[in-house]
Amino acid sequence: MCFWLSSTVRGTIKEKPGFNPSEDAAALRKAIEGIGTTEKTLIDVLTQRSNAQRQLICKAYQDATGRTLCDALEGDTNGHFEDILVALITPPAKFDCQEFIQAIKGAGTTESILIELFASRSNHQIKAICDAYLAETGRALIHDLKSEVSGDFEKTLLILAEVQSNQFFFGPAGEKTWGTDESKFIDILCHRSVPQLRQTLVEYKSLSGKTLQESIEREVSGRLEEILVAIVKCVKSVPAYLAERLYKNMKGAGTTESTLTRIIVSRSEVDLQDIKAEYKKLFGTSLYSDIESETSGDFCQTLLKICGEDGK
């Protein structure tokens, strides 16, 4: 299993100094229970506290009102604005777990979400998703995943999901290791550490005269191609991969707000600063300005508060 390392936390949201969960809970209660919900207060409080602090706010809110903050938000807001506020007060592993559940339920599995989750998350994060899924459903995530996907795509996802330790494969990386059949790509991309894989990418290009991504795109197709390419991109840079996901989501045929919410919220305390920098480098425009032009209303204002302007 690959292990995406992040040496430093490069999020846009930090813990608020002088934090008082009871005061924040009271402010939220006033905003929700007053005449007309005060959206600005909801946005200001929930986007300027860390997730750990929001959990304390949730407890203080329930202690004071006898009602969960999640229920209160779902009763007094709606649409994409409601979705992003609920995402903000959800613990990270539980949020990823809910995204996984959303991806596999209903008519047809949303493979692109599965690819994003399992290619971009660390071993520790994937283990946390599996634990959250077991707590939520009483079933093993791997068991349910097997019923939703098939073939080599299934094999790749299952290898990525079966994270019980950080034991890496240390086989040879010479030219003879590579074959044209998909199993070779799967075996090497899913059983090496990131430093090994980065070296493998260099050696592969030196030996073959082409990049590994180019070979995958030529020799593999469909969902398997998508996940293998995603792994290669994440080996090189998870922030660049997610920046590209955001750009394609906003500049394609219709913005998918759930993708914006998932990436912006889940990376807000991890590497959103780096995603913003990669976005500017890759596409010549700021993530902040594109969010501003492609979304609207309170949903837009919430995303902008989490993202922060360039240089902030």
C-alpha positions as CSV (number, residue, x, y, z in Angstrom):
1,M,0.0,0.0,0.0
2,C,1.2,3.4,-0.8
3,F,1.7,5.9,2.0
4,W,1.3,9.6,1.1
5,L,3.4,11.6,3.5
6,S,2.9,15.2,4.5
7,S,5.8,16.6,6.5
8,T,4.0,19.7,7.6
9,V,0.4,20.8,8.0
10,R,-0.5,23.4,5.4
11,G,-4.1,24.0,6.0
12,T,-6.0,27.3,5.8
13,I,-7.9,26.7,9.1
14,K,-6.1,26.8,12.4
15,E,-7.2,26.5,16.0
16,K,-8.7,29.8,17.3
17,P,-6.8,31.3,20.2
18,G,-8.9,32.0,23.3
19,F,-11.6,29.6,22.1
20,N,-14.7,29.3,24.2
21,P,-17.1,26.5,23.0
22,S,-20.0,27.7,25.2
23,E,-19.8,31.2,23.8
24,D,-19.7,29.9,20.2
25,A,-22.6,27.5,20.9
26,A,-24.7,30.5,22.3
27,A,-23.9,32.6,19.2
28,L,-24.9,29.7,16.9
29,R,-28.1,29.2,18.9
30,K,-29.0,32.8,18.7
31,A,-28.3,32.8,14.9
32,I,-30.5,29.7,14.4
33,E,-33.4,30.4,16.8
34,G,-33.8,34.1,16.2
35,I,-36.1,35.6,13.7
36,G,-34.6,34.4,10.5
37,T,-31.3,32.5,10.5
38,T,-28.2,34.7,10.6
39,E,-26.1,33.0,8.0
40,K,-23.1,35.2,8.5
41,T,-22.7,34.1,12.1
42,L,-22.9,30.4,11.1
43,I,-20.3,31.0,8.5
44,D,-18.0,33.1,10.7
45,V,-18.0,30.7,13.6
46,L,-17.8,27.4,11.8
47,T,-15.2,28.3,9.2
48,Q,-12.8,30.0,11.8
49,R,-12.5,27.1,14.2
50,S,-10.6,23.8,13.8
51,N,-12.6,20.5,13.5
52,A,-11.6,19.5,17.0
53,Q,-12.9,22.9,18.3
54,R,-16.2,22.4,16.3
55,Q,-16.7,19.0,18.1
56,L,-16.5,20.9,21.4
57,I,-19.0,23.4,20.1
58,C,-21.3,20.5,19.1
59,K,-21.2,19.1,22.6
60,A,-21.8,22.6,24.2
61,Y,-24.7,23.2,21.9
62,Q,-26.4,19.9,22.7
63,D,-25.8,20.3,26.4
64,A,-27.4,23.8,26.2
65,T,-30.4,22.9,23.9
66,G,-30.9,19.2,24.1
67,R,-30.7,19.1,20.4
68,T,-27.7,18.3,18.2
69,L,-26.2,21.1,16.2
70,C,-26.4,18.9,13.1
71,D,-30.2,18.6,13.5
72,A,-30.4,22.4,14.1
73,L,-28.5,23.2,11.0
74,E,-30.5,20.7,8.9
75,G,-33.7,22.3,10.1
76,D,-32.7,25.9,9.5
77,T,-30.6,25.8,6.4
78,N,-30.9,24.0,3.1
79,G,-29.2,23.0,-0.1
80,H,-25.5,23.1,-0.7
81,F,-25.1,25.6,2.2
82,E,-26.6,23.1,4.6
83,D,-24.3,20.4,3.2
84,I,-21.1,22.3,3.7
85,L,-22.0,23.4,7.3
86,V,-22.8,19.8,8.2
87,A,-19.6,18.7,6.6
88,L,-17.7,21.2,8.7
89,I,-19.0,19.9,12.0
90,T,-18.4,16.2,11.0
91,P,-15.2,14.5,12.2
92,P,-12.8,14.0,9.3
93,A,-12.9,10.2,9.2
94,K,-16.7,10.1,9.5
95,F,-17.0,12.7,6.7
96,D,-14.8,10.6,4.4
97,C,-16.9,7.5,5.4
98,Q,-20.1,9.3,4.5
99,E,-18.7,10.3,1.2
100,F,-17.8,6.7,0.6
101,I,-21.3,5.6,1.5
102,Q,-22.8,8.2,-0.8
103,A,-20.5,6.9,-3.6
104,I,-21.6,3.3,-3.4
105,K,-25.3,3.7,-2.6
106,G,-28.2,4.1,-5.1
107,A,-28.2,3.2,-8.7
108,G,-24.6,3.0,-9.9
109,T,-21.4,3.5,-8.0
110,T,-19.7,6.9,-8.3
111,E,-16.2,5.6,-9.1
112,S,-14.6,9.0,-9.4
113,I,-15.2,9.6,-5.7
114,L,-13.8,6.2,-4.8
115,I,-10.7,7.0,-6.9
116,E,-10.2,10.3,-5.2
117,L,-10.6,9.0,-1.7
118,F,-8.4,6.0,-2.0
119,A,-5.7,7.5,-4.1
120,S,-5.3,10.7,-2.1
121,R,-5.6,9.5,1.5
122,S,-2.8,8.3,3.7
123,N,-2.7,4.8,5.2
124,H,-3.8,6.3,8.5
125,Q,-6.7,8.1,6.9
126,I,-7.9,5.0,5.1
127,K,-7.7,3.0,8.2
128,A,-9.8,5.7,10.0
129,I,-12.4,5.5,7.2
130,C,-12.6,1.7,7.5
131,D,-13.1,2.0,11.3
132,A,-15.8,4.7,10.9
133,Y,-17.6,2.6,8.3
134,L,-17.6,-0.4,10.6
135,A,-19.0,1.8,13.5
136,E,-21.6,3.3,11.2
137,T,-22.9,0.2,9.4
138,G,-21.6,-2.8,11.4
139,R,-20.0,-4.2,8.3
140,A,-16.5,-4.2,6.9
141,L,-15.9,-1.6,4.2
142,I,-14.0,-4.0,2.1
143,H,-16.9,-6.5,2.1
144,D,-19.3,-3.9,0.8
145,L,-16.7,-2.5,-1.7
146,K,-16.4,-6.0,-3.3
147,S,-20.1,-6.0,-4.1
148,E,-19.9,-2.6,-5.8
149,V,-16.9,-2.8,-8.1
150,S,-15.3,-5.6,-10.2
151,G,-12.2,-6.6,-12.2
152,D,-8.8,-5.0,-12.0
153,F,-10.4,-1.8,-10.8
154,E,-11.8,-3.7,-7.8
155,K,-8.4,-5.4,-7.2
156,T,-6.7,-2.0,-7.1
157,L,-9.2,-0.4,-4.8
158,L,-9.2,-3.4,-2.4
159,I,-5.4,-3.3,-2.1
160,L,-5.6,0.4,-1.3
161,A,-8.4,-0.2,1.2
162,E,-6.7,-3.1,3.0
163,V,-4.5,-1.0,5.1
164,Q,-3.6,-2.8,8.3
165,S,0.1,-1.9,8.5
166,N,2.8,0.0,6.7
167,Q,4.5,-3.0,5.3
168,F,5.8,-2.2,1.9
169,F,6.8,-4.3,-1.0
170,F,10.6,-4.0,-1.8
171,G,11.0,-5.9,-5.0
172,P,13.2,-5.0,-7.9
173,A,12.4,-1.9,-10.0
174,G,14.3,-2.8,-13.1
175,E,13.0,-2.9,-16.6
176,K,12.1,-6.6,-16.5
177,T,9.7,-5.9,-13.6
178,W,7.5,-4.0,-16.0
179,G,5.1,-5.8,-18.3
180,T,2.3,-4.6,-20.5
181,D,-0.3,-6.5,-18.5
182,E,-2.3,-4.4,-15.9
183,S,-1.3,-6.6,-13.0
184,K,2.3,-5.3,-13.1
185,F,1.1,-1.7,-12.9
186,I,-1.3,-2.6,-10.0
187,D,1.4,-4.6,-8.1
188,I,4.0,-1.9,-8.2
189,L,1.8,1.2,-7.7
190,C,0.0,-0.3,-4.8
191,H,2.8,-2.0,-2.9
192,R,5.5,0.6,-2.6
193,S,6.1,3.6,-0.4
194,V,6.0,7.1,-1.9
195,P,9.8,7.6,-1.8
196,Q,10.2,4.3,-3.7
197,L,7.6,5.2,-6.2
198,R,9.1,8.6,-6.9
199,Q,12.4,6.9,-7.6
200,T,10.6,4.3,-9.8
201,L,9.0,7.1,-11.8
202,V,12.5,8.5,-12.6
203,E,14.0,5.1,-13.4
204,Y,11.0,4.1,-15.6
205,K,11.4,7.2,-17.7
206,S,15.2,6.7,-18.0
207,L,14.7,3.1,-19.1
208,S,11.7,3.5,-21.4
209,G,12.0,7.1,-22.7
210,K,8.4,7.8,-21.6
211,T,6.7,8.5,-18.3
212,L,4.8,5.9,-16.4
213,Q,1.6,7.9,-16.8
214,E,2.0,7.9,-20.6
215,S,2.5,4.1,-20.6
216,I,-0.6,3.6,-18.4
217,E,-2.7,5.8,-20.6
218,R,-1.5,3.9,-23.7
219,E,-1.8,0.4,-22.3
220,V,-4.8,0.6,-19.8
221,S,-8.3,1.9,-20.2
222,G,-11.5,2.7,-18.3
223,R,-11.7,3.1,-14.6
224,L,-8.5,1.1,-14.0
225,E,-6.6,3.7,-16.1
226,E,-8.2,6.5,-14.1
227,I,-7.2,5.1,-10.7
228,L,-3.6,4.1,-11.7
229,V,-3.1,7.6,-13.2
230,A,-4.5,9.1,-10.0
231,I,-2.0,7.1,-7.9
232,V,0.8,8.3,-10.1
233,K,-0.3,11.9,-9.8
234,C,-0.7,11.6,-6.0
235,V,2.8,10.1,-5.8
236,K,4.1,13.3,-7.5
237,S,1.8,15.7,-5.6
238,V,-1.5,15.2,-3.8
239,P,-2.2,19.0,-3.8
240,A,-1.6,19.2,-7.6
241,Y,-3.9,16.2,-8.1
242,L,-6.7,17.8,-6.0
243,A,-6.1,21.2,-7.6
244,E,-6.8,19.6,-11.0
245,R,-9.9,17.9,-9.6
246,L,-11.2,21.3,-8.4
247,Y,-10.4,23.0,-11.7
248,K,-12.0,20.3,-13.9
249,N,-15.0,20.3,-11.6
250,M,-15.6,24.0,-11.9
251,K,-14.6,24.5,-15.6
252,G,-16.4,21.4,-16.9
253,A,-20.1,21.0,-17.8
254,G,-21.7,22.3,-14.6
255,T,-20.1,22.6,-11.2
256,T,-20.6,19.6,-8.9
257,E,-20.9,21.4,-5.5
258,S,-20.4,18.1,-3.5
259,T,-16.9,17.8,-5.0
260,L,-16.0,21.3,-4.0
261,T,-17.4,20.7,-0.5
262,R,-15.5,17.4,-0.1
263,I,-12.1,18.7,-1.2
264,I,-12.2,22.1,0.4
265,V,-13.5,20.9,3.7
266,S,-11.4,17.7,3.9
267,R,-8.2,19.5,3.1
268,S,-8.8,22.7,5.0
269,E,-6.6,21.6,7.9
270,V,-4.2,19.4,5.8
271,D,-2.8,21.0,2.7
272,L,-5.3,23.6,1.3
273,Q,-2.5,26.2,1.2
274,D,-0.5,23.9,-1.1
275,I,-3.6,23.2,-3.2
276,K,-4.1,26.9,-3.7
277,A,-0.5,27.3,-4.8
278,E,-0.6,24.4,-7.2
279,Y,-3.9,25.7,-8.6
280,K,-2.4,29.1,-9.4
281,K,0.8,27.5,-10.9
282,L,-1.2,25.0,-13.1
283,F,-4.0,27.2,-14.3
284,G,-2.8,30.8,-13.9
285,T,-5.8,31.9,-11.8
286,S,-6.6,31.8,-8.1
287,L,-8.8,29.1,-6.6
288,Y,-10.5,31.9,-4.6
289,S,-11.5,33.9,-7.7
290,D,-12.7,30.8,-9.5
291,I,-14.9,29.7,-6.6
292,E,-16.2,33.3,-6.5
293,S,-17.2,33.2,-10.2
294,E,-18.5,29.6,-10.3
295,T,-20.6,29.4,-7.1
296,S,-23.0,31.7,-5.4
297,G,-24.9,32.7,-2.2
298,D,-24.0,31.5,1.3
299,F,-22.5,28.3,-0.1
300,C,-20.0,30.5,-2.0
301,Q,-19.3,32.7,1.0
302,T,-18.6,29.6,3.1
303,L,-16.1,28.2,0.6
304,L,-14.4,31.5,0.3
305,K,-14.0,31.8,4.1
306,I,-12.4,28.3,4.2
307,C,-10.2,28.9,1.2
308,G,-9.0,32.4,2.1
309,E,-7.6,34.9,-0.4
310,D,-4.2,34.4,-1.9
311,G,-1.4,35.3,0.5
312,K,-3.7,34.8,3.5
